[in-house]
């Protein structure tokens, strides 16, 4: 599988994360069929074409924290976008036990096919 194919798998998977839910970089890679490739997931977000309009803001660190530097405009934008979808963000942190997307088996089989 090529690097371009891997990026497309990650983008396609991210498009399926529902509003009001978040995933970690590692979870996104796992769901895309690329286990252990959290850094690739982060890279895929940076390389995503703007016209794809991916919900990049739904991806956070495994510890529930926004991974963008606190002093950046992206940090503020991510918090605002998450809050607009009903995700409670407290000091840049999301309660993963409440907001992490946990697709059931049918979602995995029918929605995440590549």
C-alpha positions in Angstrom: 0.0 0.0 0.0 1.4 3.4 -0.9 1.7 6.5 1.3 -1.0 8.2 -0.7 -3.3 5.2 0.0 -2.6 5.4 3.7 -3.4 9.1 3.8 -6.7 8.5 2.0 -7.6 5.7 4.4 -7.1 8.1 7.4 -9.0 10.9 5.7 -11.9 8.6 4.9 -12.0 7.3 8.4 -12.0 10.8 9.9 -14.9 11.7 7.7 -17.0 9.1 9.6 -16.3 10.4 13.1 -19.7 11.8 14.1 -20.3 15.3 15.4 -19.9 15.6 19.2 -17.3 12.8 19.3 -13.5 12.7 19.3 -10.8 10.2 18.5 -7.1 10.1 19.4 -4.5 10.1 16.7 -3.7 6.5 17.5 -7.3 5.4 17.4 -7.8 7.1 14.1 -4.9 5.2 12.6 -6.2 1.9 14.2 -9.6 2.4 12.7 -8.1 3.2 9.3 -6.4 -0.2 9.5 -3.0 1.3 10.3 -2.3 0.2 13.9 0.6 2.0 15.6 0.7 4.8 13.1 -0.5 7.8 15.3 2.2 10.0 13.8 1.0 9.1 10.3 -2.5 10.2 11.3 -1.1 13.6 12.5 0.8 13.9 9.3 -2.3 13.1 7.3 -4.2 15.9 8.9 -1.4 18.4 8.0 -1.4 17.2 4.4 -5.2 17.0 3.9 -6.5 19.0 1.0 -8.6 22.0 2.1 -11.4 21.1 -0.3 -11.9 17.8 1.6 -13.1 19.9 4.6 -12.2 17.2 7.1 -13.3 17.6 10.8 -9.7 17.8 11.9 -10.8 19.3 15.2 -12.3 16.0 16.3 -8.8 14.5 16.7 -7.0 15.0 20.0 -4.2 13.4 22.0 -4.8 10.0 23.7 -4.7 11.8 27.0 -7.7 13.9 26.0 -5.7 17.1 25.5 -5.7 19.3 22.4 -2.3 18.7 20.8 -1.9 22.1 19.2 0.2 24.6 21.1 -1.9 26.5 23.6 -0.8 29.9 22.4 -1.8 29.2 18.7 -5.0 30.3 17.0 -5.5 26.7 16.0 -5.9 25.7 19.7 -8.6 28.3 20.1 -10.3 27.3 16.9 -10.3 23.6 17.9 -11.8 24.3 21.3 -14.5 26.5 19.7 -15.4 23.9 17.0 -15.6 21.1 19.6 -17.8 23.2 21.9 -20.0 24.1 19.0 -20.7 20.4 18.6 -21.5 20.0 22.3 -18.1 18.6 23.4 -17.1 19.9 26.8 -13.6 21.2 26.7 -12.1 22.3 30.0 -8.6 23.9 29.8 -7.9 22.2 26.5 -8.9 18.8 27.8 -11.8 16.5 26.7 -13.1 13.7 28.9 -12.4 10.8 26.7 -14.7 8.4 28.7 -17.6 10.6 27.7 -16.8 11.9 24.2 -14.5 9.3 22.6 -16.0 7.7 19.5 -16.4 4.0 20.1 -17.9 2.6 16.8 -19.8 -0.6 17.2 -19.1 -3.6 15.0 -21.8 -2.7 12.4 -20.2 0.7 12.0 -16.8 -0.8 11.5 -18.0 -3.4 9.0 -20.3 -1.1 6.9 -18.9 2.4 7.2 -15.2 1.9 7.4 -14.7 -0.3 4.4 -11.9 0.8 2.1 
